[in-house]
Structure formats: structure tokens, C-alpha cells
Amino acid sequence: MKAQKRRLSVAAVFVLCIAGFTKADLAKQVDAIIGKALAQKVKFSIHIVKADSGKTVYDHDARELMIPASNMKLMVSATALEYLGPDYVYKTRVGLCGNRLVVIGSGDPLLGDERTDEKYGREPGWVFKDIIHALNCKGVDTIEDIIVDSSIFDNDRVHPNWPAKDLNKWYACEVSGLNYNDNCVVLTAKNIEGKVAVFVEPPTSFLTIVNEVEPTSTGTSVLGSNRNLTVNKLTVFGRCKDTAGPIDVAIERPAAFFGFLLAERLAGAGIDAKGQLIEKALGDDGDFVLLTEFSTKIEDCMARCNKNSLSLAAEALLKTVAACADSEGKDGSWQKGRERIAEYLSGLGIDESQFYLDDGCGLSRQNELTAYAITTVLSDIYHGKNWEFYRNTLAVGGVDGTIAEHFQDQKYEGRIRGKTGYINGVRSLSGVCHTDGGDYLFSILANNAYNLHRATINKIAEAIIDSHATEKQ
């Protein structure tokens, strides 16, 4: 018996030595990976922890504030999961008040979202076809006004700290209580016998297009667009040999965009819309009779937020959390959303010196987080009942999302799940590594990283896998 105990003790010491060696080995690897970048004045905040115990296995300025870029989306999605829960569903309602057609937005960021519609086998424009079908079933062939109610969110649709030059880009689209098609249109140019035509998808006269695309018979086709002082007037420029584009362009006044598209589709189906398009809260304007509603699961929103880095999904989740804290469930705002995130972080024991919150998507350079704050949030979810749910919303290395083209080597594929981040001078990656020695949570934030390649950060995640590859032996 004593001999057996001695053997067990020796084995235990051996395991401890291996674990210690692994930790030291990982630290050396990470230090070597970031060494050249540090010499080039890149700043890092890095924290790696053993998921089950929460013990730190690597720390490089883990409590130093950094601009997180899209890693901010992790804070928003975690807060949404905490306050809304995994069963939350967005429901956009369409009905009649007398002979007025009313659309009440829920803040759903994925209504008409192409990727979500593809996932569920829905054809483009299905929303309008459903509304037309519901009206036909009621025998309605004439309506008066179309009312679009986006009052679940406030009317501040553009964040003040987003770069003005980016406001017509898909990743900086306006945020409304009624969103459609990611609040964008797709522009394509075609050279037809020496003349260039610009096409808009979905087709609509909601926009005014100024076509300055030049036809060419040589070279590469390029397409761009600029906004004008007139709302939803776009100047489209570039050169077109055969086809140029497509490009995604953000529109202004998303709720009106949806209402305008609806009016056009009704007219095309022979339903006469005689009145006006009105943007307002429905209030007590009459009895609302539901015709149809459109539902989106929070799981889909969080996946588009975390896997694909859809900014609209992040901002809608932030404002939804804010609206749900309001007694009337309205006027979701960035300010109230920030307060709710701060409340959640503080509840985890994260000091206020570890974060500064501005927007939800990370486009604002006013956001600041530490790697420690991010791993603390991930750890909280890891030890809760919703870890698998949350983990499944993260991009999977070598498989899907923003890291589908990374970690494709067999020993890494499918074993790294995370959220990337990128704005000018900022690179980030945070998530979980599934190693032979168990799960490790990590956060890597790099600032002043103008010449830092994504591969440098990826190597740190790969090192976590590599340094534990022998622990089963």
C-alpha cells in the first residue's frame, strides 16, 4: 500500500512538473511572438486563463486599457444574454388600425438580412409577400396611410463618434427600431453598348442616384459611392468595363425605407395605398388588429454579431437591452445601453477603471477595454448555464465567420472559437481554445498596430493549443 501511495505521489509530482513546464513554455512562446511587434511600439494587453479554474497562465499588461475594435461586441452580446436570456425573440408586428396599415418595429436587426434568409430558405422580399398575402386573405385592396413605428429605439440613428467617411458603409449603417436588409442597398453597374447603367437591389425609387460611372474598354472595373447633402441622394462613381460591383451602401432613415418599399410592393400587387407614409409611434390611435408578425431569435442575432461582426446586430442588441429596462419598453438609447453593460461588468467585480464604453460595435475609438475584463466576462459565461449557447455564436477557426480562412491546419481547425476586431491601428482576438489539456479563455488586444499582421495574433492562439498538445500523454 505504501509503495502504491509513493507511486501515486511521484505521478502527482510529475503531472505538476509537466503543468509548470507547459505554463513556462507558453509564456516563452508568446513573448517570442510579440517581441518584434513590441520593438515596433505595438502595445498589447493579453490575458490567458485556464477556463475551469480561472487561473492565469499568461499575462502581458492584462489590465491596461486598449481600444478593442469589434471585441466590444463580446461585451454587448454577453450583456444581452444576461438581461434578455437565450429565449428572447424579436417580433415585428404588422396590422391594421381601421384602414391604415401599421408596422411596429421590435429593433430586429435581421429582418430581410440576406444570410439569415438563406439559412431559413426564404427568398428575397418574402416579408412583403407575406404582408400582401395577409391583406389578400382579409380582402383588403385599398389602404390609407402606412404607419411605421420604430419607437422601441430612440431617434439617434447615427453614433456621434463614428467616422463621417464611413457612414455610407455597411458596417456603419444607421440603427433603427425598424431595420430592413441590413439598412443597405446593393449597387451594381453594367456597361451596355458603351453606356453605363446603375442597378439598385432591392429595386426602389427611395434613392436618388447620380450616375457618374464612366464606361471603359480597358483596365479594371471599380465602383464607389458618396452621399450628398440631400438625404438618400447617392453619387455613384468609378469605371465599368463589363460589370462593376456589387457594393453595399448604407441608406438613411431605415424605417421610412421599409415603409417606402412596402408601398411600392403593394402597388405592384394591385393594392392601392392612397395616403401618406408616416413615421411615428402608434400610441392610442385606434384598435390594432394583427395581420402577421416576423420573428427572429436572439441566437441568430448574436451569431451575426459575433461570427460575422455585423455592427447593426451589436447596436440593436445594445439598444434592445436599454429598451427592455424602460417601463414602457421604448426609446432604447446608447446611453442607457452603456449603463446596462457597465452594470453587468461591475456585477462581475470588474472595476470601472477596466472599461470605458461608447458604442456597441467597436467602431468608435472612444471604447476602451482590458484583456482582463474580457476574460472575466468569458469566464462568467463559461461557468454559467449558457456557455454552449454563447460559444456557438462565436466564429470557428477554419470553419466559419471571420476566422474561417484562418486556423485551417488540422491541429487547429475547429478548436479555436473567437471574435476578431479590426479598425485602423487596432487588432484583436478573444475567445476560447479547446486544447488537449482542457479549455483556455484568452483575450489579445493590440493597439498602435498599424503594421501588425493578423497572423501574429493568430500565432498566440495556436501556441495555446501547441503548448498543451502533450498533456494527454
N, C-alpha and C positions, 0 to 999 in steps of 0.2 A: 504493500500500500504506500509506504514512504517513497519507494523508488518511483511509483507511478506519479505521486504528487510532485517529486522532483522533476520528472519528465514534463509534467504539465507546466511547472514553473518556468523551466527552461524554454518551453514552447511560447509561454506568455511573454517572456523577455524578448524572444526572437521576433514575435509579432510587433512588440513595441519598438524594437530597433528598426524593423522594416518600415514602420509607420513614420518614425522620426527621420529616417533616411529619405523617404518619399517627400516629406514636407520640405526638407532642406534642398532636395533635388529640384523640386518645383520652384522654390524661391530662386535658385541659381538660374534655372531656365528662363523664368520671367524677367529677372534682372538683365540677363543677356539679351533677351528680345527687345526690351525697351531702352537698352543702353545707348544705342546710336541715336534714337529719337530724342532722348534726354539731352544728349550733347548738342542737338539742333534746337534746343529750347522748347521742345514739346512738353506740356505739363500733363501729368497723369494723376488720376485718382482711381486706384484699383483695390478691390476687396474680394477675396475668395474665401468661402466658408464651407465646412462640412455640413451638409444640409440637415442630417439627423441630430447632430449635437450642437450646431451653431458655432462651433469653434473656428476661429480664424486660422487659415493655413497660409495666407499671404496678404500683406497689407503694404501698399505704397500710397501714402498720403490719402488714406481712405476717408478721412474726414475733411478733406479740402474741397471747397465749393468749386464746381465746374459747370459750364454751360452744357446741358445734357443732350441738346437737339431732340430727336424723336424718342429718346429714352424717357422723356417726360410722359409719353403715352402709357408707360407702365404704371406711373402714379395715378393717372386718370382711370385706367381700366381696373386697377386694384380697388380704387375708391368706389367705382361704380358697382363692382362685385360686392363690396362690403355693404353699401347702403341700398342698392336695388335688388341684389340677390340674383342667383343663376336662373331663376324662373321668370324674370321680368320680360315683358313683351311690349314692344311699341305697337300702338294701334291707331292708324289713320282712319278717321270715320268720314263717310260721305252720306249725305242725306238731303231731305227736303224740308224747308220751312215755308209752308204754303207752296208757291210755285217758284221759289228761289232754290237754286242748287248750292249746297253748303259743303265745303271740305274743311274738316277740322284736323289740323296737323298735330302730331304727337312728338315732333322732334326727330322722327325716324330718319337716320342718315342714309339708309339703304333703299328707300323707295325708288324703284326704277334703276337701281345700281346694276350695271351690266354683269359683273361677276356673280352677284347673288342670284340674279335671274337665271344665269346659266346653270348655277348649282341646282336650282329647283326646276329646271326645264321650262322656264317661262319665256315667251317670245317678247321682243321689244314692243313697247306700247300696250302691254297686257293690262295695265292699270286702267287706261282709258276704255279699253274694250269691255272690261268688267263693269265700269260705270254705265257705259252705253247699254249693255245688256240689262243691267238693273233697271234703268229707265224704260227700256222697251217692255220689260216684264210688267211694269206699272202702267203701261200705256201712255207714257209721257212723251209727247212730241214737240212740246214748246215749254221753255222755261224763261223766267225773267232774269234777275241778276244771278251772277255767280259770286258767291262769297267765299273767300279763302281766309281761314283763321289760323294764324301762326303764333298766337299769343302765349303758347306754352313757354316760348322763349321771349326775351326782350327784343327790342328792335335794333340793338347794336350788333350788326351782322359782320362787321369787319373789325378785327382786333387792332387797336391803335399802334401796337408795336410790331406789326407785320410790315416787311419792306414794301413800299409802294410799287416797286418794279415787278413784284411777284403777284400782285393782286389779280391778274388775269390768268394765273397758272392754276392747274387743278388742285395743287397742294395748298393753295391759299384762297380757296373759294369761300364765298360768303356762307354764314351759318344762320339757318332759319328754323323756325318751328315747323315749317313745311318745306321739305327738300325734295328734289327730284333729279335723277340722272347725275348724281354727284354734283349738282348745281353747275353743270358744264354742258357745252355743246362740242361736237366734233366737227372740225373744218377740214375739207379736202379740196384741192384744186386739180382741175383737169385741163390739159391743153387739147382743144378741139379745133383742128384745122387752123392753128395759128392764133386762136383766141382762147383766153383762159377763163373758165367758169369756176366759181367757188360754190361748193355744196355744204349745206348745214345739216347735221344729224343730231337730234330729231329735226325733221323739216319744220320750219316755223318762220313767221314774219315778225316774231317778237323782237328780233335783232335787226339792226340796220347794218348792212355790210358795204364797206367801201373797198372795192376791189382794185388793189394796186399791184397785183401779181403780174410779172412780166413773162411773156412766152419766150422760150429759148429752144434752140435746136441742138445745143451742145451743153456739156457740163452736167452738174448735179442739181437736181430739183431741191429747193428749200422753201419752207413756208413758215411765216410768223404772223403775229397779230398784235396790235396795240389798241388800247381803249382811247376813246375821245372824251371830251368834256360832256357830251351828250350821253345819258345813261343808255347802255346796251347798244351803242354805236361802235362798231369794230372796224378798224382799218386792217385789211389783210394784205401782206406784202410778201415778196420773195420772187422766185423764178420757177418756172414749170416747163419741163421738157415733155413729159408724158403725164405723170401724176405726182403731185406734191402733198405731203401729209400722210396720214391724218394727224392732226394735233388737237389736244384737248384744251378748250378755252373756257375759263370761268365766266359765268354771266352775273348780272346784278339783279337784285330783287327776286330771289328764288320762288317765293310764294306766288308772286304775280306770274312768273314764268310757268309754273304749273297750271295756274288758272287760265292763262292765255292758250297753252297747249290744249287744255281741256275744251275750251271754247272752239278752237279750230277742229278738234276731232269730233265734237258734237255736230258741228256744221257739216262735216264730211259724211256723217252718218244720218243726215236728214233731220236732226233735232235742232230746232230754231232757238237760239239764245238771243233774246230781244233786248235784254237790259245791259247793265254795266258789269265790269269786273271790279269787285270791291274787296280791298284788304282791310279786315277789321276783326275784332273779337266778336263772336256771335252774341254773347250776353243773353239777354232775355227778349230776343227779337221774335220769338214765336216758338211753337212746338216743333222740335226737331224730330223728324221721322227717319230712322236709319235705313239707308238703301243697301250699303255694303261697307265693309271695312277691310283694311290691309294690315297684316301683322308681320312683324319682324322680331325674331328672338334676339335677346341681348348677346347670346353666344355668337351669332353671326356678326353683330356689330363689333364685339371685342376682337374677333378674328380678323376682320378687315382693318381694325385699328392696329393690332399687334403684328399679325403676319404680314400684311401688305402696307402698313404705315399710312392708311387713309386718314388724312388730317380731319376731314369732315366727321368721321366716326368718333375721333377723340373729342372734338369740340362739342359734338352733340351729346356724348356721354357726360361730359363735364356739366353742360347746361341742364341736362336731364336730372342729374343729381341735385343741382340747385333748385330746379322747379319742384322736385318731389319734397323738398324741405319747406316749400311755401304752403301756406294754409289753403290756398286756392289752386295749387298745382300749376302756377303760371309764372311768367316773367323770369325764367331761368337765365341767369347772367353769369358772366365771367367772374365778377366779384364774389357772388355767393358760391359759385363752384370752387373758387380758390379757398374760400373759408372752409368748405366741406372737406377738401383734400387736406388742408392744414389740420383740421380736427382729427382726421383719421391718422395722419402721421404722428401727431402729438400723442394720440392714444396708444401708439406703439412705443412710446418713450423716446422718439426722435426729437432732439432739441431743435428749437426754431432756428438755431444757427446753422443747421444742416440742410436748410432748403429755403429757396425763395421762388414763389410760384407766380406765373404771369398768364400763360395760355395753357391749352391742353395738349396741343400737338407738338410743341417744341420748336416752332418756327421763330418765336420771339427769343431774342438774345438776352432778355431780362431774366429768364428762368435760370435758376442755379440749384444743383443737387450735389450730393456727395455719393461716392460709391457705397459708403456705409449705409446711407439712407435707403438706397435701392435694394441692397441685400437684406436689410431689415424688413422691408416690405415683402420681398420674395419669401423670406423665412416665415413671416407671419402666415402667408397663404399656404406655404408648404406644410405647415403644422396644423392647418385648418381642414375643414371638410371639403373645400372646393379646389384643392390643389390640382387634381386631374383635369377638372373643368378649365381652370386657368391655364395650365400647362399646354392644353390642346389649342389655345388661342395664339400661342407663340409660333414664330416661324421655325421650321425644322431644317437643320443643316443638310444640304444635299437633296432636299425633298421638295420644300415649298416655301412660299413667302419671299422675303427679302434676302434670305440666305440659301435659296435653292441652288444657286450657282457656286456656292462655297461649301467646304467640308464634304466634298464628293468622294474622297478616298474612303475605301470600305471601312477602315477602322474608326472613321468619324461620322460617316453617313447615318443620320437619324439619331445620333447620340448627343447632339448639341441643339438646344432649343433656346431661342432668344429674340431680343428686339434690337434692331440696329438703330443707329442715329447718324444723321449727316446734315450739317449746314456748313457754310463756308468757315473753314478753320476748326471744325469740330467733328470728331469721330467718336462713336460709342457703340458698345455691345454689352448687353446684360442678359442673364438668363440662368440656365441650368445645364450642367454636363452630367450625363449618365455614364459613370466610369465603372470599371471592374471593382473598384473599392467603394462604390456607393455614389450617391448624388452629391454634386458640389454646386452651390449657388455662387454666381460671380457677377461683378459689375466692373466694366472697364470704360472710363471716361477720359478722353484726350482733348485738350484744348491747345490753341496755337499750333494746330496740327495740319497746317496748310500742305505740307509735303509728305504727310504720313499716309501710307497706303493701307487699305483695308486689310491686306494680308498680315501686317504687323499685329493688329489686334486679333485677327483670327488665330495666329500662332499661339497666343496666350491661352485661348480656349482649347486648342489642340494639345498644348502642354499639360493641361489639367488631365486630359484623357491619357496621354502618354505616361505621365508620372505615376499613374495608378494601374497601368496595364498588367503589372506582375503581382498585384496584391492577392490574386486568387491562387497563386502557385504555392 
